[in-house]
Amino acid sequence: MYELSTQLSETVNQLKITEANLYAIESEKRRLELTSKEVESCDDNAVLYRSVGRMYLKRPKQQIIHELNQTVSKNTKEGQEYRQKLEQLSKRRDEVSNNIQELVSSVKS
């Protein structure tokens, strides 16, 4: 019984962490998509800067758009991985909680 409750609490903790990571990835993806739209609406001759740490580097518009699109696609892939992990963890949580319920019902009988 103790092992099952430990498994359940570990699975729930992993679920919470994965949900938080998924939320962060999706938030960053939305921010990048908005930034990309704003950059695309700028003139081709506009002076644009990309933040790198504490400094800003002057970059051509197309390079900034390309970098933003790469990051969006990376975040999309990571988001899909986190969703799959959420599904697996949810299944594991359900299995463990069912096992606990079965154990409790067998003890009561």
C-alpha positions in Angstrom: 0.0 0.0 0.0 2.8 2.4 0.9 4.6 1.7 -2.4 1.4 2.4 -4.4 0.8 5.7 -2.6 4.4 6.7 -3.1 4.1 5.9 -6.8 0.9 7.9 -7.0 2.4 11.0 -5.4 5.5 10.8 -7.6 3.3 10.5 -10.7 1.1 13.4 -9.6 4.3 15.5 -9.0 5.6 14.6 -12.4 2.2 15.5 -13.9 2.3 19.0 -12.3 5.9 19.6 -13.5 5.0 18.5 -17.1 1.9 20.7 -17.1 3.9 23.7 -16.0 6.6 23.0 -18.6 3.9 22.7 -21.3 2.3 25.9 -20.2 5.7 27.7 -20.4 6.4 26.3 -23.8 3.0 27.3 -25.2 3.3 30.8 -23.7 6.7 31.3 -25.3 5.4 30.0 -28.6 2.5 32.5 -28.6 4.9 35.3 -27.7 7.3 34.3 -30.5 4.4 34.1 -33.0 3.3 37.6 -32.1 6.8 38.9 -32.4 7.2 37.3 -35.8 4.0 39.0 -37.0 5.3 42.4 -35.8 8.7 41.9 -37.4 7.0 40.8 -40.7 5.0 44.0 -40.7 8.2 46.2 -40.5 9.8 47.6 -43.6 12.5 45.6 -45.3 14.9 48.5 -44.7 14.0 48.9 -41.0 16.8 48.6 -38.5 16.1 45.5 -36.3 17.9 44.2 -33.3 17.8 40.7 -31.7 18.4 40.5 -28.0 21.1 38.1 -26.9 21.5 38.0 -23.2 22.2 41.5 -22.1 23.1 42.9 -25.5 21.3 43.6 -28.8 22.7 42.5 -32.1 21.7 44.2 -35.4 20.2 41.7 -37.7 18.5 41.7 -41.1 14.8 41.2 -41.0 14.8 37.9 -42.8 17.4 36.4 -40.4 15.3 37.5 -37.4 12.1 35.9 -39.0 14.0 32.7 -39.7 15.3 32.5 -36.1 11.9 33.1 -34.7 10.3 30.5 -37.0 13.0 28.0 -36.0 12.3 28.6 -32.3 8.5 28.3 -32.9 8.9 24.9 -34.6 11.2 23.7 -31.8 8.6 24.8 -29.3 5.9 23.0 -31.2 7.9 19.8 -31.2 8.6 20.1 -27.5 4.9 20.8 -26.8 3.9 17.6 -28.6 6.5 15.7 -26.5 5.1 17.2 -23.3 1.5 16.3 -24.4 2.6 12.7 -25.0 4.3 12.6 -21.6 1.1 14.0 -20.0 -1.0 11.2 -21.5 1.4 8.6 -20.3 1.6 10.1 -16.8 -2.2 10.4 -16.7 -2.6 6.7 -17.6 0.0 5.7 -15.0 -1.8 7.8 -12.4 -5.1 6.2 -13.2 -3.6 2.7 -13.1 -2.0 3.3 -9.7 -5.1 4.8 -8.2 -7.2 1.9 -9.5 -4.6 -0.5 -7.9 -5.0 1.4 -4.6 -8.8 1.1 -4.8 -8.6 -2.6 -5.6 -6.2 -3.1 -2.7 -8.5 -1.2 -0.3 -11.6 -3.1 -1.4 -9.8 -6.4 -1.1 -8.7 -5.5 2.5 -12.3 -4.5 3.4 -13.6 -7.9 2.1 
